[in-house]
Amino acid sequence: MSLFFRAACRGVLPLALIAGGLPAFAASSPHTSSPASPPVTGRKARNTSPHIPSGTDRLVERIRVRGVARGPVTLSPVGQTTYSADRKDFAGHAAQSVADMMATVPGASFLQGNGPRDTVVSIRGSGARQSYGLRNLQVSEDGFPVTQPDGTARADLIDPHAYEGVDVFQGPASTLYGNYAINGAINFRTRSGASVHGLELGSDFGSFGMFNNYMTLGTGNRAYDFVLFASDVRGDGFIANSQYATSTENMRLRVSLSPTDRLVLKFINNVTDAFLPLRLSLDQYRLNPYQRGCATATGAAAGCGTVSLYRNGAYGPRMEVTPQQANLGRFDRRSIVGLRWEHDFTPRMVWHTQFTYDQRHIDQPTSTTAFVGPFNSYNVQTDLTRHDRLGTTPLTSYVAANFNYMDYGYQVYALLPQAGATRGSETSTSYGHQWNIGLRFQEDWQFAPQWHLVIGLGGTQSDIGAVQTVYSRNATATRAQYVTANRRFFNLAPEASVVFTPDKVWTWHARLGTAYATPGYSSFFVTPQGNYGNNTQLKSQSSLGIDLGTQWHPSPSLNVQATGFYEFYRNELVSQSAGVNTQAGSYTFNAPASQHRGVELAATWQALPRTLPGTKLRLSYTYDNQIYTDYTEILSNNTMSRSFSRKGNLIPGVMPHFLNARVLYDQPSGMLEGVGGFAEVTWRSAFFIDNANQLRVPGYGLLNLEIHYDPPARLGWVHRLHSYFEVQNVADSLYAAGATPVSDTLLADGQQAGKGVLSGKTGSIYAGSPRAFFGGVRVRF
């Protein structure tokens, strides 16, 4: 994966550094560094211009590569729509989660997951059906994978204070990123030690008992670069039973062993200890969004969520309890260790090889059961990049391979209706593995001064094997049912892109990309008849996407990018009812066809560069229209089943419109130099959360205000201080921060239930934060 064509056009060595389908590494070698570029602000789609005239300040095109001053930088394929958020966009205010980092990125939307930092990140609708984590995306940090081989990544380990920025690569991307990159990829970039150059201590504090203490230690030069970050954040939450404590450690060390060899060591550790409320129905949300007065089920206020637990923790009579009574929550640990060797065979041929170990250990009593177990994964990646010429034109060839393996073993226990999330009997176990092995290549050719062409092909062989044991109990016996599932998949993903830059004002790009995602192991254990059994006939879901875009830069004060996308999906994995009186109730199958289409817009405008040079307007907007084009859903009641065509229906969970607009001001000089702030409006439209398009979650708009002070250097030691104050949700609006799809219902007369029935279905909605106040201070030594 690369953006090396920009450097090639300037007659310097490019960068095309990727490993095994995961984001590449920008080498710290002087052989792969381009000349330093002027600072760039705002969002950047750094992927589509093969020619940037010297001296221009193009927000959407320029890339900064400083091999010594920065750690690994991930670059995107030519023509792929790419946006970045830099530290200045999120580090100066109350950035608590990945949503705060990526708020200004078009195409990215967010839903609240299961925990304070478990944000569901959706790129072009990729996470629309998820209640947790990041799915249908490949996620990495400093070039090391943080998506496990089963496609699972979570945002708990991300504290925005640790990062220099984030790059978002949008659209089908399995050619270079492999399995599960069906909607793109994300790479998080930590700060370099050289940029920190000392010790930073900071504290954030605010409403609902939030307190985050953090530190960053960094140092570096041409021989080495070291950065260490640690934070501890705690809070009471604004919903009952949502207290949390999260600690994070993040370290990166780069060492130059010789002029041609470098080692990079990466370490991440996160511990999340969070209580969890229950997701509500739309009716409950309207009555009691913050679940107040819900300490006990007996005499609880209206709108409280409850779970029904076996009194003896195994079978028989049940008892309703609230999350507080059962102490529902999560206690999870994630540890990642990676080591990369970078070697220059020649100034024009670079080799990277790395190994990553990733353990995710979960203990999640989140509803009627507790889910417990480790997920251990191992990832080996290697790539070779050669910069050459085809005749008189630059050509870069790239080849890569990867192998990753995950073994897991988890147990599921019924909960007892008592405090402490006490486990009862074991209800099921699952043990298994998944491995993926991939090969890929790419040819990047600048065949004319204004034209650039890239073609590539990637393939992955996947193997999934698992054994699930399901227990059923009564007063006299325990029955165990064993289900074995083994399946292999092979997928190919070609891509091609072209970029045309007729002048310094316009850039046009087009891309044809493909991607795939194999089914998860848990989908193999319920048959289409609704019984526990083998369901391994499932196919991989796949997509083919077309991006057409342009960037317009008529003056240094105005930058606009617009991209249209149209993506065709096949065999999308969907869960649905299995019929009347079935053992398991629902199963996973392949919906034959759907289409995702939309428009992304990013703009930065310095409206009054002479009279108010510190003022900027920033806008990001996405229109995302996703429909089923071939899908028949089966609904059942106690006596019958019926089929309903969903052709033409909107896919549930996908927000059709979302917008972020900011007015920013920073005083550049005078007595008030260093004073700044912004006013931000975030708008999300209403969206359906059921396949029949009966029930909508209301849209909302939020206003946030922030003011900060960065003292100028002339004030001496005071210059080392940063402080801010922020008000979020100024109007104290009620809004749904998370809403997962609900299943449609078949009434006794064989008709589909309307929104009056569906609005009573629980397990969907988390309310967003009411008005909140935050402040913080950071000091550098």
QUIWOMO-V149892 format. One record per run of one state. SS is the DSSP state (h for helix, s for strand, l for the rest). FROM is the first residue (numbers start at 1). TO is the last residue. If there is no record, write none. Layout:
SS;FROM;TO + SS;FROM;TO
This chain:
l;1;3 + h;4;9 + l;10;18 + s;19;19 + l;20;21 + s;22;22 + l;23;29 + h;30;32 + l;33;81 + s;82;86 + h;87;89 + l;90;97 + h;98;101 + l;102;107 + s;108;112 + l;113;118 + s;119;123 + l;124;133 + s;134;134 + l;135;137 + s;138;141 + l;142;143 + s;144;145 + l;146;152 + s;153;153 + l;154;159 + h;160;162 + s;163;170 + l;171;173 + h;174;177 + l;178;183 + s;184;190 + l;191;192 + h;193;196 + l;197;197 + s;198;206 + h;207;209 + l;210;210 + s;211;220 + l;221;223 + s;224;235 + l;236;243 + s;244;258 + l;259;260 + s;261;275 + l;276;279 + s;280;280 + l;281;281 + h;282;288 + l;289;305 + s;306;310 + l;311;317 + s;318;322 + h;323;326 + l;327;328 + s;329;346 + l;347;348 + s;349;365 + l;366;368 + s;369;390 + l;391;392 + s;393;415 + l;416;422 + s;423;448 + l;449;450 + s;451;473 + l;474;477 + s;478;500 + l;501;505 + s;506;517 + l;518;520 + h;521;524 + l;525;525 + s;526;526 + l;527;531 + s;532;532 + l;533;540 + s;541;555 + l;556;557 + s;558;577 + l;578;585 + s;586;605 + l;606;614 + s;615;630 + l;631;631 + s;632;636 + l;637;640 + s;641;645 + l;646;649 + s;650;650 + l;651;656 + s;657;666 + l;667;674 + s;675;684 + l;685;686 + s;687;688 + l;689;695 + s;696;697 + l;698;699 + s;700;710 + l;711;712 + h;713;720 + s;721;728 + l;729;735 + s;736;739 + l;740;745 + s;746;746 + l;747;751 + s;752;752 + l;753;754 + h;755;758 + l;759;764 + s;765;767 + l;768;771 + s;772;780 + l;781;781
